[in-house]
Amino acid sequence: MKIRLPPEVHAHVKEMASRQERSLNGHIVFLLRQEMEKEKASGPAVGSKPDASDSE
């Protein structure tokens, strides 16, 4: 999957990945998993909508 990031966001994530000795991809996966865990702990995010596949 390709994503576009603003240059300042890309630079920040790249720097944080380097500090934690992760690849850029590995750090993005780490951050996404953190968010997934937060959502599981607190329930769905505000403004989130169920997936269309959830409807009966």
Backbone as JSON, one array per atom type, in Angstrom:
{
  "sequence": "MKIRLPPEVHAHVKEMASRQERSLNGHIVFLLRQEMEKEKASGPAVGSKPDASDSE",
  "N": [[0.85, -1.16, 0.0], [0.56, 2.17, -0.82], [1.13, 5.31, 0.62], [0.61, 8.82, 0.95], [2.44, 11.26, 2.53], [2.66, 14.4, 4.2], [5.65, 16.32, 3.8], [6.85, 17.15, 6.28], [5.67, 15.43, 8.13], [6.51, 12.95, 7.2], [9.29, 13.26, 7.58], [9.37, 13.47, 10.37], [8.32, 10.97, 11.25], [10.19, 9.28, 10.11], [12.51, 10.07, 11.49], [11.78, 9.35, 14.13], [11.53, 6.59, 13.8], [14.17, 5.93, 13.23], [15.41, 6.62, 15.66], [14.34, 4.67, 17.3], [15.38, 2.46, 16.24], [14.07, 1.17, 14.09], [12.68, 0.23, 10.92], [11.23, 2.52, 8.55], [8.76, 1.57, 7.62], [8.3, -0.43, 9.56], [8.02, 1.15, 11.85], [5.71, 2.63, 11.25], [3.83, 0.56, 11.19], [4.02, -0.21, 13.89], [3.0, 2.16, 15.13], [0.37, 2.18, 14.1], [-0.6, -0.21, 15.2], [-0.51, 0.46, 17.91], [-2.54, 2.38, 17.99], [-4.7, 0.75, 17.31], [-4.84, -0.88, 19.57], [-5.46, 1.04, 21.53], [-8.01, 1.76, 20.66], [-9.39, -0.66, 20.99], [-9.32, -0.81, 23.76], [-10.79, 1.41, 24.57], [-13.12, 1.5, 23.1], [-14.98, 2.19, 20.03], [-13.65, 4.8, 17.93], [-14.46, 8.28, 18.14], [-16.81, 9.47, 15.86], [-16.42, 7.39, 14.14], [-17.58, 5.02, 11.77], [-19.55, 2.1, 11.3], [-18.32, -0.62, 9.34], [-19.41, -1.25, 6.02], [-19.82, -3.93, 5.55], [-20.7, -4.86, 7.94], [-23.39, -4.47, 8.18], [-26.7, -5.86, 8.14]],
  "CA": [[0.0, 0.0, 0.0], [1.3, 3.42, -0.86], [0.45, 6.45, 1.25], [1.29, 10.1, 0.78], [2.57, 12.0, 3.77], [3.3, 15.71, 4.05], [7.09, 16.18, 4.05], [7.21, 17.27, 7.7], [5.21, 14.2, 8.81], [7.44, 11.9, 6.76], [10.57, 13.48, 8.27], [9.19, 13.17, 11.8], [8.17, 9.52, 11.43], [11.48, 8.69, 9.75], [13.41, 10.33, 12.62], [11.36, 8.52, 15.28], [11.88, 5.2, 13.46], [15.62, 5.82, 13.39], [15.71, 6.66, 17.11], [13.92, 3.41, 17.91], [16.04, 1.41, 15.46], [13.08, 0.47, 13.27], [12.51, 0.75, 9.56], [10.09, 3.43, 8.44], [7.57, 0.72, 7.55], [8.12, -1.06, 10.87], [7.53, 2.14, 12.8], [4.33, 2.93, 10.91], [3.05, -0.58, 11.67], [4.01, -0.07, 15.34], [2.08, 3.23, 15.49], [-0.99, 1.74, 13.8], [-1.0, -1.22, 16.2], [-0.79, 1.18, 19.15], [-3.87, 2.97, 17.85], [-5.67, -0.34, 17.36], [-4.97, -1.29, 20.97], [-6.19, 2.1, 22.23], [-9.41, 1.68, 20.27], [-9.95, -1.84, 21.64], [-9.46, -0.54, 25.18], [-11.75, 2.47, 24.86], [-14.29, 1.44, 22.23], [-14.79, 2.84, 18.72], [-13.27, 6.21, 17.91], [-15.54, 9.24, 17.9], [-16.99, 9.74, 14.44], [-16.2, 6.21, 13.31], [-18.8, 4.41, 11.28], [-19.36, 0.67, 11.05], [-18.01, -1.05, 7.98], [-20.62, -1.65, 5.28], [-19.99, -5.39, 5.66], [-21.31, -5.15, 9.24], [-24.84, -4.33, 8.12], [-27.41, -7.09, 7.78]],
  "C": [[0.9, 1.23, 0.0], [0.46, 4.48, -0.16], [1.28, 7.7, 0.99], [1.28, 10.82, 2.12], [3.12, 13.38, 3.47], [4.79, 15.56, 4.43], [7.48, 16.25, 5.52], [6.78, 16.05, 8.5], [6.16, 13.05, 8.46], [8.78, 12.03, 7.51], [10.48, 13.11, 9.74], [9.12, 11.66, 12.04], [9.49, 8.82, 11.13], [12.49, 8.88, 10.89], [13.07, 9.46, 13.82], [11.7, 7.05, 15.03], [13.36, 4.98, 13.67], [16.01, 5.77, 14.86], [15.38, 5.33, 17.78], [14.45, 2.19, 17.15], [15.04, 0.51, 14.73], [13.16, 1.02, 11.86], [11.33, 1.7, 9.57], [8.79, 2.63, 8.42], [7.28, 0.09, 8.91], [7.57, -0.1, 11.89], [6.08, 2.52, 12.52], [3.41, 1.81, 11.37], [2.92, -0.51, 13.19], [2.99, 0.98, 15.78], [0.62, 2.84, 15.23], [-1.48, 0.7, 14.81], [-1.28, -0.57, 17.55], [-2.19, 1.77, 19.11], [-4.96, 1.9, 17.9], [-5.91, -0.78, 18.8], [-5.72, -0.24, 21.78], [-7.68, 2.02, 21.93], [-10.08, 0.48, 20.93], [-10.23, -1.56, 23.11], [-10.56, 0.47, 25.48], [-13.02, 2.42, 24.03], [-14.01, 2.18, 20.94], [-14.44, 4.31, 18.85], [-14.48, 7.07, 17.62], [-15.62, 9.51, 16.4], [-16.76, 8.53, 13.56], [-17.54, 5.61, 12.93], [-18.55, 2.93, 11.07], [-19.05, 0.41, 9.58], [-19.3, -1.5, 7.3], [-20.88, -3.14, 5.39], [-20.64, -5.79, 6.97], [-22.82, -5.1, 9.2], [-25.49, -5.63, 7.66], [-28.45, -6.86, 6.74]]
}
